Amino acid sequence: MSGERPRASGTAAGGEAQSDGRAVGQAASGNGGQPASQTLSVTDNRTGATYELEVSDGTIRGLDLRQIKTGEGDFGLMSYDPAYMNTASCRSAITFIDGEAGILQHRGYPIEQLCEHSSYLEVAYLLIEGTLPTRAQLEEWVHEITIHTFVHENIKDFMQGFRYDANPMGMLVASVGALSTFYPDANQIHDESSREIQIIRLLAKMPTLAAFAFRHNMGQPYVYPDNELAYAGNFLSMMYRMTELKYEPDPRLERALDVLFILHADHEQNASTSAVRSVGSTQVDPYTAVAAGVAALYGPLHGGANEAALRMLKRIESVENIPSFLKGVKEGKERLMGFGHRVYKNYDPRARIIRKHLDDVFDVRGKSPLLDVASELEKRALDDDYFTSRKLYPNVDFYSGLIYEALGLPVAMFPVMFAIGRTSGWIAQWLEMVQDSEQKIARPRQIYTGGRERDYVPIEQR
């Protein structure tokens, strides 16, 4: 083998999760349980040459393929992988997913335990700092975020400049990006103290910007943060407070919302996280990088999936219509929204957790008539080999829309709620990327399919 191949530096904690949900990072074994050779032999049938490619953490280096050439002028072999279906773009120690087993862990902690015992801000600390905080660390962390929830009055003026019916997600994209103009020191991304204050500001101000966008969309005056309330309770206050002197959030709604933020906190290299990393690789400030994540989440295939699931349930309307709807799905006339996932080939663990909190929300806001439709649809689909054989199980979007609707939110606010929770994951991923010596500016290759060697034709002769 000619040329020197790049080597992997270190091992990601707990392995990594590929796009098909298969956990990687375990050594292959040969006879007698002995580790097999960690190389891949590749023979190029075009030339007869054989190459040995190093296998590390269940992957080969894409750049190793470049040495496979047919001649001196050959650029070298590339891989073609639309939508990154089988390409790992980074090493990460933040989130582990085993899609076949339905496992989601943050820094090694099961999502079920975090939702049961932690607050969203504690999970945010875990994602960003890498460990669970002590009581003193958590109190300081919460205090710092709480006192930074206010935004500059110019930001409020900026948001008031949008049309009365502006989509709140579009307002969030713009206002998060605008924060970079208020904190010009944020571009000092290699300064640890600068990074720390920008992280605090992003976590603190995202709910404020989201609530302002909601109030703007509703034609109501903006409500300032209340530093005496907890993170989720303060957000509820900024959305729903009217003339009362003091808004007291219902603890059941507050806890349900906090759990939803935890469930959306991070989910490996999804579209919005990849956008944050890609834009962040240019060494831009974190506000601009996170704004890219919000923009990616704006898309209906990402942040708008729970809206599609809710619309489906409304279209089904009643339990009696479920059999005909499922028949239409099998015939290709209908789509089963909120089921299936690029990663999960089992029941999404986040869906189970959300389902547990639905009753608490409905106790406060009143039961949604769509809950019976959703429950029966889930039961029938899971009892049908047609769907289970295709690994179509409920995902996080199937039930989250019901909670948001019960909270009185318009569907345009659903991805905004998603963005609040996902901010901690975006920040953690951005921070990991900035400190990763292997990362460079993102620049995918392409396969050119256009014309070549064409001469310019004057406009009179065309």
Residue pairs with C-beta under 8 A, 6 or more apart in sequence:
1 51
1 52
1 67
2 67
3 67
5 53
5 54
5 61
5 63
5 64
5 67
6 61
6 63
6 64
7 54
7 56
8 54
8 56
8 57
8 61
9 437
9 438
10 91
11 25
11 56
11 57
12 25
12 57
12 91
12 92
12 93
13 93
13 108
14 25
14 93
14 96
14 105
14 108
15 23
15 24
15 25
15 26
15 57
15 58
15 96
16 23
16 24
16 25
16 57
16 58
16 88
16 91
16 92
16 96
17 23
17 24
17 95
17 96
17 97
17 98
17 99
17 268
17 343
18 24
18 58
18 86
18 88
19 84
19 85
19 86
19 87
19 269
19 342
19 343
20 85
20 86
20 99
20 343
21 97
21 98
21 99
21 100
21 343
21 344
21 345
22 98
22 99
22 100
23 96
23 98
24 57
24 58
24 59
25 57
25 58
26 58
27 35
27 36
27 38
28 35
28 36
28 38
28 55
29 35
29 36
30 36
30 37
38 54
38 55
38 56
39 52
39 53
39 54
39 55
40 52
40 53
40 54
40 55
40 60
41 50
41 51
41 52
41 53
42 50
42 51
42 52
42 53
42 68
43 49
43 50
43 51
44 50
44 51
44 68
44 70
46 70
47 70
49 68
51 64
51 67
51 68
53 60
53 61
53 64
53 65
54 60
54 61
54 64
57 91
59 88
62 78
62 79
62 87
65 76
65 77
65 78
65 79
66 75
66 76
66 77
66 78
67 76
68 76
68 77
69 75
69 76
69 77
78 445
78 447
79 87
80 447
81 87
84 269
84 274
89 269
89 274
89 277
89 442
90 269
90 277
90 432
90 433
90 436
90 438
90 439
91 436
91 438
92 268
92 269
92 429
92 432
93 107
93 130
93 432
94 106
94 107
94 127
94 266
94 425
94 428
94 429
94 432
95 104
95 105
95 106
95 127
95 266
95 267
95 268
95 425
96 103
96 104
96 105
96 108
96 268
97 103
97 104
97 105
97 267
97 268
97 343
97 344
99 341
99 343
99 344
99 345
99 346
100 345
100 346
101 346
102 344
102 346
102 347
102 348
102 349
102 393
103 110
103 349
104 110
104 111
104 267
104 349
104 350
105 111
106 114
106 123
106 126
106 127
106 265
106 266
107 126
107 127
107 130
107 131
109 126
109 132
111 262
111 263
111 349
111 350
111 353
112 349
112 353
114 123
114 126
114 262
115 259
115 262
115 263
115 353
118 126
118 132
118 262
119 230
119 231
119 258
120 231
120 232
120 258
120 261
120 262
120 265
120 421
120 424
121 138
121 141
121 142
121 145
121 203
121 231
122 132
122 133
122 138
123 262
123 265
123 424
124 203
124 265
124 424
124 427
125 132
125 133
125 137
125 138
125 141
126 132
126 133
127 265
127 266
127 424
127 425
127 427
127 428
128 199
128 424
128 427
128 428
128 431
133 141
142 231
144 200
144 204
145 200
145 203
145 204
145 231
146 204
146 227
146 231
146 234
147 204
147 227
148 200
148 201
148 204
148 205
149 204
149 205
149 207
149 208
149 225
149 227
149 234
150 205
150 208
150 224
150 225
151 179
151 205
151 208
151 209
151 212
152 182
154 182
155 175
155 178
155 179
155 182
155 209
156 212
156 222
158 174
158 175
158 178
159 171
159 175
159 209
159 212
159 213
159 216
159 222
160 216
162 170
162 171
162 174
162 216
164 216
164 219
165 217
166 213
166 216
166 217
167 217
167 412
168 210
168 213
168 214
168 216
168 217
168 412
168 413
168 416
169 213
169 294
169 297
169 298
169 303
169 412
169 415
169 416
169 419
170 298
171 209
171 212
171 213
171 216
171 217
172 209
172 210
172 213
172 294
172 416
172 419
173 291
173 294
173 295
173 298
174 291
175 209
175 212
175 213
176 202
176 206
176 209
176 287
176 290
176 291
176 294
177 287
177 288
177 291
179 186
179 201
179 202
179 205
179 287
180 186
180 187
180 285
180 287
180 288
183 198
183 201
183 285
183 287
185 194
186 194
186 198
186 285
186 286
186 287
187 283
187 284
187 285
188 194
189 195
189 283
189 285
189 286
189 434
190 434
195 286
195 431
195 434
198 285
198 286
198 287
199 286
199 427
199 431
202 286
202 287
202 290
202 423
202 427
203 423
203 424
203 427
206 419
206 420
206 423
207 231
207 234
207 235
207 238
207 420
208 225
208 238
210 235
210 413
210 416
210 417
210 419
210 420
211 222
211 223
211 235
211 238
211 239
212 222
212 238
213 413
213 416
214 239
214 409
214 413
214 416
215 221
215 222
215 223
215 238
215 239
216 222
217 410
217 412
217 413
222 238
223 237
223 238
223 239
223 241
224 238
225 234
225 237
225 238
226 234
226 237
226 238
226 247
227 234
229 237
229 247
229 249
230 254
230 258
231 258
231 261
232 249
232 254
232 255
232 257
232 258
232 261
233 249
233 254
235 257
235 420
236 247
236 249
236 253
236 254
236 257
237 247
237 249
240 247
240 408
241 247
250 364
252 360
252 361
252 363
252 364
253 360
253 361
253 364
253 365
253 407
255 357
255 360
256 357
256 360
256 361
256 403
257 407
259 353
259 354
259 357
260 354
260 357
260 400
260 403
260 417
260 421
261 420
261 421
262 421
263 350
263 353
263 354
263 396
263 400
263 421
264 396
264 417
264 418
264 420
264 421
264 422
264 425
265 421
265 422
265 424
265 425
266 273
266 422
266 424
266 425
266 428
266 429
267 273
267 343
267 422
267 425
268 343
269 277
270 302
271 296
271 297
271 299
271 301
271 302
272 292
272 293
272 294
272 296
272 297
272 302
272 303
272 422
272 426
273 293
273 422
273 425
273 426
273 429
274 296
275 292
275 293
275 295
275 296
276 289
276 290
276 292
276 293
276 426
276 429
276 430
277 289
277 429
277 430
277 433
277 439
277 442
278 292
278 442
279 288
279 289
279 292
280 286
280 289
280 292
280 430
280 433
280 434
281 433
281 439
281 440
281 441
281 442
282 441
282 442
283 434
283 441
286 427
286 430
289 426
289 430
290 423
290 426
290 427
290 430
293 419
293 422
293 426
294 419
296 302
297 303
297 415
297 418
297 419
297 422
298 304
298 415
300 307
300 308
302 415
303 414
303 415
303 418
303 419
304 414
304 415
305 337
305 338
305 395
305 397
306 338
306 396
306 397
306 398
306 400
306 401
306 404
306 414
306 418
307 401
307 411
307 414
307 415
308 337
308 338
308 397
309 337
309 338
309 397
309 398
309 401
310 370
310 401
310 402
310 405
310 411
310 414
311 337
311 411
312 335
312 336
312 337
312 338
313 370
313 373
313 374
313 377
313 401
313 402
314 370
316 322
316 325
316 373
316 377
317 373
318 373
319 372
319 373
319 376
322 373
322 376
322 377
322 380
323 380
325 334
325 377
326 336
326 377
326 380
326 381
326 384
328 334
329 335
329 336
330 386
336 381
336 387
336 392
337 397
337 398
338 394
338 395
338 397
338 398
338 399
338 401
339 381
339 387
339 392
339 393
339 394
339 395
339 398
340 390
340 391
340 392
340 393
340 395
341 348
341 393
341 395
344 391
344 393
344 395
345 391
346 391
346 393
347 393
347 394
348 393
348 394
348 395
348 396
350 395
350 396
351 393
351 394
351 395
351 396
351 398
351 399
354 396
354 399
354 400
354 403
355 399
357 403
358 371
358 399
358 402
358 403
361 403
361 406
361 407
362 368
362 371
362 406
365 406
365 407
365 408
366 406
368 402
368 405
368 406
370 402
370 405
371 402
374 398
374 399
374 402
378 394
378 398
381 387
381 388
381 392
381 394
382 388
382 393
400 414
401 411
401 414
404 411
404 413
404 414
404 417
405 411
409 417
433 439
